[in-house]
Amino acid sequence: MGCLSRKSLQLYLLALALPPLLKNLVRITGVEPARR
């Protein structure tokens, strides 16, 4: 159970960390979305 819970927490942290990473990737590629 502990392992599963830990994996779930990892997924949650990954989901939290993904948006900024995507934003950085977008900035690096130079394609800035018009809506933001």
DRENTOR-19479 format. One record per atom (N, C-alpha, C): residue number from 1; residue in three letters; atom name; x, y, z. Coordinates in Angstrom, 1 decimal. Example, Ala and Ser with C-alpha at 12.3 -4.5 7.8 and 13.67 -1.06 7.14 Angstrom:
// DRENTOR-19479
<num=1; residu=ALA; atome=N; east=13.2; north=-5.7; up=7.8>
<num=1; residu=ALA; atome=CA; east=12.3; north=-4.5; up=7.8>
<num=1; residu=ALA; atome=C; east=13.2; north=-3.3; up=7.8>
<num=2; residu=SER; atome=N; east=12.8; north=-2.2; up=7.1>
<num=2; residu=SER; atome=CA; east=13.7; north=-1.1; up=7.1>
<num=2; residu=SER; atome=C; east=12.9; north=0.0; up=7.9>
//
This chain:
// DRENTOR-19479
<num=1; residu=MET; atome=N; east=0.8; north=-1.2; up=0.0>
<num=1; residu=MET; atome=CA; east=0.0; north=0.0; up=0.0>
<num=1; residu=MET; atome=C; east=0.9; north=1.3; up=0.0>
<num=2; residu=GLY; atome=N; east=1.9; north=1.2; up=0.8>
<num=2; residu=GLY; atome=CA; east=2.8; north=2.4; up=0.9>
<num=2; residu=GLY; atome=C; east=3.4; north=2.7; up=-0.4>
<num=3; residu=CYS; atome=N; east=3.8; north=1.7; up=-1.2>
<num=3; residu=CYS; atome=CA; east=4.5; north=1.9; up=-2.5>
<num=3; residu=CYS; atome=C; east=3.5; north=2.6; up=-3.4>
<num=4; residu=LEU; atome=N; east=2.3; north=2.1; up=-3.4>
<num=4; residu=LEU; atome=CA; east=1.2; north=2.6; up=-4.3>
<num=4; residu=LEU; atome=C; east=1.0; north=4.1; up=-4.0>
<num=5; residu=SER; atome=N; east=0.9; north=4.4; up=-2.7>
<num=5; residu=SER; atome=CA; east=0.6; north=5.7; up=-2.2>
<num=5; residu=SER; atome=C; east=1.8; north=6.6; up=-2.6>
<num=6; residu=ARG; atome=N; east=3.0; north=6.1; up=-2.5>
<num=6; residu=ARG; atome=CA; east=4.2; north=6.9; up=-2.9>
<num=6; residu=ARG; atome=C; east=4.2; north=7.2; up=-4.4>
<num=7; residu=LYS; atome=N; east=3.8; north=6.2; up=-5.2>
<num=7; residu=LYS; atome=CA; east=3.7; north=6.4; up=-6.6>
<num=7; residu=LYS; atome=C; east=2.7; north=7.4; up=-7.0>
<num=8; residu=SER; atome=N; east=1.6; north=7.4; up=-6.2>
<num=8; residu=SER; atome=CA; east=0.5; north=8.3; up=-6.5>
<num=8; residu=SER; atome=C; east=1.0; north=9.7; up=-6.2>
<num=9; residu=LEU; atome=N; east=1.7; north=9.9; up=-5.1>
<num=9; residu=LEU; atome=CA; east=2.3; north=11.2; up=-4.7>
<num=9; residu=LEU; atome=C; east=3.2; north=11.7; up=-5.8>
<num=10; residu=GLN; atome=N; east=4.1; north=10.7; up=-6.3>
<num=10; residu=GLN; atome=CA; east=5.0; north=11.1; up=-7.3>
<num=10; residu=GLN; atome=C; east=4.3; north=11.6; up=-8.6>
<num=11; residu=LEU; atome=N; east=3.2; north=10.9; up=-8.9>
<num=11; residu=LEU; atome=CA; east=2.4; north=11.4; up=-10.1>
<num=11; residu=LEU; atome=C; east=1.8; north=12.8; up=-9.8>
<num=12; residu=TYR; atome=N; east=1.4; north=13.0; up=-8.6>
<num=12; residu=TYR; atome=CA; east=0.8; north=14.3; up=-8.2>
<num=12; residu=TYR; atome=C; east=1.8; north=15.4; up=-8.4>
<num=13; residu=LEU; atome=N; east=3.0; north=15.1; up=-7.8>
<num=13; residu=LEU; atome=CA; east=4.1; north=16.1; up=-7.9>
<num=13; residu=LEU; atome=C; east=4.5; north=16.4; up=-9.4>
<num=14; residu=LEU; atome=N; east=4.5; north=15.3; up=-10.2>
<num=14; residu=LEU; atome=CA; east=4.8; north=15.4; up=-11.6>
<num=14; residu=LEU; atome=C; east=3.8; north=16.3; up=-12.3>
<num=15; residu=ALA; atome=N; east=2.5; north=16.1; up=-11.9>
<num=15; residu=ALA; atome=CA; east=1.5; north=16.9; up=-12.5>
<num=15; residu=ALA; atome=C; east=1.6; north=18.4; up=-12.2>
<num=16; residu=LEU; atome=N; east=2.1; north=18.6; up=-10.9>
<num=16; residu=LEU; atome=CA; east=2.3; north=20.0; up=-10.5>
<num=16; residu=LEU; atome=C; east=3.5; north=20.6; up=-11.2>
<num=17; residu=ALA; atome=N; east=4.5; north=19.8; up=-11.5>
<num=17; residu=ALA; atome=CA; east=5.7; north=20.3; up=-12.1>
<num=17; residu=ALA; atome=C; east=5.6; north=20.5; up=-13.6>
<num=18; residu=LEU; atome=N; east=4.7; north=19.8; up=-14.2>
<num=18; residu=LEU; atome=CA; east=4.6; north=19.8; up=-15.6>
<num=18; residu=LEU; atome=C; east=4.3; north=21.1; up=-16.3>
<num=19; residu=PRO; atome=N; east=3.3; north=21.9; up=-15.8>
<num=19; residu=PRO; atome=CA; east=3.0; north=23.2; up=-16.5>
<num=19; residu=PRO; atome=C; east=4.2; north=24.1; up=-16.6>
<num=20; residu=PRO; atome=N; east=5.0; north=24.4; up=-15.6>
<num=20; residu=PRO; atome=CA; east=6.1; north=25.3; up=-15.7>
<num=20; residu=PRO; atome=C; east=7.1; north=24.7; up=-16.7>
<num=21; residu=LEU; atome=N; east=7.3; north=23.4; up=-16.7>
<num=21; residu=LEU; atome=CA; east=8.2; north=22.8; up=-17.7>
<num=21; residu=LEU; atome=C; east=7.7; north=23.0; up=-19.1>
<num=22; residu=LEU; atome=N; east=6.4; north=22.8; up=-19.3>
<num=22; residu=LEU; atome=CA; east=5.9; north=23.1; up=-20.7>
<num=22; residu=LEU; atome=C; east=6.1; north=24.5; up=-21.0>
<num=23; residu=LYS; atome=N; east=5.9; north=25.4; up=-20.1>
<num=23; residu=LYS; atome=CA; east=6.0; north=26.9; up=-20.4>
<num=23; residu=LYS; atome=C; east=7.5; north=27.1; up=-20.8>
<num=24; residu=ASN; atome=N; east=8.4; north=26.5; up=-20.1>
<num=24; residu=ASN; atome=CA; east=9.8; north=26.7; up=-20.4>
<num=24; residu=ASN; atome=C; east=10.1; north=26.2; up=-21.8>
<num=25; residu=LEU; atome=N; east=9.6; north=25.0; up=-22.1>
<num=25; residu=LEU; atome=CA; east=9.8; north=24.4; up=-23.4>
<num=25; residu=LEU; atome=C; east=9.2; north=25.3; up=-24.5>
<num=26; residu=VAL; atome=N; east=8.0; north=25.9; up=-24.3>
<num=26; residu=VAL; atome=CA; east=7.4; north=26.8; up=-25.2>
<num=26; residu=VAL; atome=C; east=8.3; north=28.0; up=-25.4>
<num=27; residu=ARG; atome=N; east=8.9; north=28.5; up=-24.3>
<num=27; residu=ARG; atome=CA; east=9.7; north=29.7; up=-24.4>
<num=27; residu=ARG; atome=C; east=11.0; north=29.4; up=-25.2>
<num=28; residu=ILE; atome=N; east=11.5; north=28.2; up=-24.9>
<num=28; residu=ILE; atome=CA; east=12.8; north=27.8; up=-25.6>
<num=28; residu=ILE; atome=C; east=12.5; north=27.6; up=-27.1>
<num=29; residu=THR; atome=N; east=11.4; north=27.1; up=-27.5>
<num=29; residu=THR; atome=CA; east=11.1; north=26.9; up=-28.9>
<num=29; residu=THR; atome=C; east=10.8; north=28.2; up=-29.6>
<num=30; residu=GLY; atome=N; east=10.4; north=29.2; up=-28.7>
<num=30; residu=GLY; atome=CA; east=10.1; north=30.5; up=-29.3>
<num=30; residu=GLY; atome=C; east=8.7; north=30.7; up=-29.8>
<num=31; residu=VAL; atome=N; east=7.8; north=29.7; up=-29.5>
<num=31; residu=VAL; atome=CA; east=6.4; north=29.8; up=-30.0>
<num=31; residu=VAL; atome=C; east=5.6; north=30.2; up=-28.8>
<num=32; residu=GLU; atome=N; east=5.4; north=31.5; up=-28.5>
<num=32; residu=GLU; atome=CA; east=4.7; north=31.9; up=-27.4>
<num=32; residu=GLU; atome=C; east=3.2; north=32.0; up=-27.7>
<num=33; residu=PRO; atome=N; east=2.3; north=31.3; up=-26.9>
<num=33; residu=PRO; atome=CA; east=0.9; north=31.4; up=-27.2>
<num=33; residu=PRO; atome=C; east=0.3; north=32.8; up=-27.0>
<num=34; residu=ALA; atome=N; east=-0.6; north=33.1; up=-27.8>
<num=34; residu=ALA; atome=CA; east=-1.2; north=34.5; up=-27.8>
<num=34; residu=ALA; atome=C; east=-2.1; north=34.7; up=-26.6>
<num=35; residu=ARG; atome=N; east=-2.7; north=33.6; up=-26.1>
<num=35; residu=ARG; atome=CA; east=-3.7; north=33.7; up=-25.0>
<num=35; residu=ARG; atome=C; east=-3.0; north=34.1; up=-23.7>
<num=36; residu=ARG; atome=N; east=-1.7; north=33.6; up=-23.5>
<num=36; residu=ARG; atome=CA; east=-1.1; north=34.0; up=-22.3>
<num=36; residu=ARG; atome=C; east=0.0; north=35.0; up=-22.5>
//
